[in-house]
Amino acid sequence: MSKRRASQSADAIALFPFLAVLLCTMGGLLVLLVVLSEAAKRLPVRAEPVAVAAADPAEAERAAALQADLLTLQAQQTRLEDMARQAADRLANEQARLSHSEQQERQLEHELAKLHIALEQLAAAEDHQSVDRNQAEAELKRLQQLVVDTEDQLENLRSQEGGPKSYAIVPYRGANGTFRKPIFIECTADAVIIQPEGIKLTAEDFVMANRAGNPLAAAVRAARERLNQDAARAGAAEAPDAYPLLIVRPDATDAYFVAMRAIRAWDDDFGYEFVDSDWKLQYPAIDPVLADVMNHAVMQARDRMQMLAQAAPSRFSVRMTGGGR
């Protein structure tokens, strides 16, 4: 019995150093674990790698500047388009106003002429006198001369049938068969002539070429309105809207430019055709009524020009200039 107790005491004494070492080791490990845990908490968290590289700040700035410029240009384009539409509307209104004013002037003159005729008839009935003989003779001579001129032109055409070749200006028909009657305006070295009526415009008629009331523009307007009225009376579906067609000889550069400027003072709708100096052009037959209308419009425009020139003589001078003056 005493030997067993002595053996157990010896074993207990032998295990004590091992347990002490184990406890010390575990305590050291716990301390180390706590220290590492605190150190790990204080370390910064590493950001995840970005898959897509950030954009270059300079490129982003340039893109923003280009976008701003694009918006500015779009705004300017919109503003310019609005200004162009407003200018076109103003031009159309001015053209309509001018045409209406001239139409009223012609109507008033027509009424005045009828009043004069009625007054003369009344005076003739009261005094048993005839109409003014001089006026009747002058009108008769004018009509006789018009007949002679027409017969001469017809004779010339007949005589040229076997002679040198002549040329006719054929207006263009559109793809849909549309046709617009031209108003022929022949530009020569010293004059601008409305054909076939033979209305001759010289340098004096283009002193105020930049004004819409110049003689050439007035004649074209009067002819267009007359032809449109004739078409309406005939029951045409559409108005012919005649347009000026400039026939330009090689030595008529100045006349061409000044005629073009005179037409553009009222409307940009016109055509042109260059022909050789030796070409003999064959124009349509003269319409006496249309010729009278155009002649009357030219006379009215000349009277207006004379009044303006007398009011401001220093502003106007007689010249046949080109398009750049």
Residue, then its C-alpha position, 0 to 999 in steps of 0.5 A: m500500500s505504501k509503495r502504490r502511494a509513493s508511485q502516484s506521488a512521483d507521477a504527479i510530481a513528474l507531470f507538473p513541469f509539463l503542464a506548466v510549460l503547456l499553460c505558458t505556451m497557450g498563454g503566449l499564443l493567446v497574447l500573440l493572437v490578440v496582438l495580431s488581431e488588433a494589428a489586422k484591424r489597424l491595417p487599411v483595406r486594400a481597394e479592389p482592382v478597377a477593371v476599367a481605367a479612369a478616363d483621361p481628364a484632358e480628354a473629358e475636358r475636350a469632349a465637354a468643350l466640343q459638346a458645348d461648341l456643338l450646342t452653340l452652333q446648333a443654336q446659331q443655326t436655328r437663329l439663322e434659319d429663323m432670320a432667313r424665314q423672317a426675311a423671306d416673309r418680309l420680302a414676300n410681303e413687300q413684293a405683294r404690297l408693291s404689286h398691289s400698289e401698282q395695280q391700284e394705280r393702274q385702276l385709278e388711271h383707268e377710272l380717270a380715263k373713263l371719266h375723261i371720256a365721259l366728260e368729252q362725250l358730255a361736252a360734245a353732246e352739249d356743244h354739238q362738237s366732235v371729239d378732239r381731232n388731234q387726239a383721234e388722229a394721233e391714236l389713228k397714226r399709232l395704230q396704223q404704225l403698229v399695223v405697218d410694223t407688224e406687217d414688216q415683221l411678217e414680211n421679214l419672216r417670210s423673206q427669211e424662209g429661204g435665207p440665213k438660218s434663224y434661231a428660236i428660244v424654246p422655253y424648258r418644260g419640266a419633268n411633269g410637263t409644266f410650262r411657264k411663259p418667258i418674257f424675252i429681254e435681249c441684252t445688247a451692247d447699248a440697250v436692253i430690249i423687251q422682245p418681241e414688243g421692241i421696248k428699248l431701255t437705255a442707261e437712263d432707265f437703270v439709274m435706279a436699278n436697285r429700286a423695285g420700281n425701276p422700268l424693267a421690273a415694272a414692265v415684267r410685273a405688269a406683263r405677269e399680272r396681265l397674263n395671269q388675268d388672261a389665263a384666269r378669264a380663260g379658265a386655266a387651272e393654274a396661272p402661267d406666272a411668266y418669268p423674265l428670260l435674259i438673252v445675252r449677246p457676247d458684247a452685252t456684259d454690262a447690259y446683262f449685269v444691270a438688267m439682272r440687278a434691276i430684276r433682282a430688285w423685285d424678284d430673284d426668279f429669272g433665266y438667261e441664255f447666251v447667244d452668238s452675235d450673228w444669231k438671228l433670233q425668232y421671237p413670238a408674234i407681238d401681242p398689242v394689248l400686252a405691249d400697251v400694258m408694258n409700255h404704260a408700266v415703263m412710262q409710269a416708272r420713268d415718271r416716278m424716277q424723274m420725280l425722285a431724281q428732281a427731289a435728290p439730283s445728287r444721288f442719281s447719275v446716268r450710267m450703264t454699270g456692271g453687277g459689281r458697282 
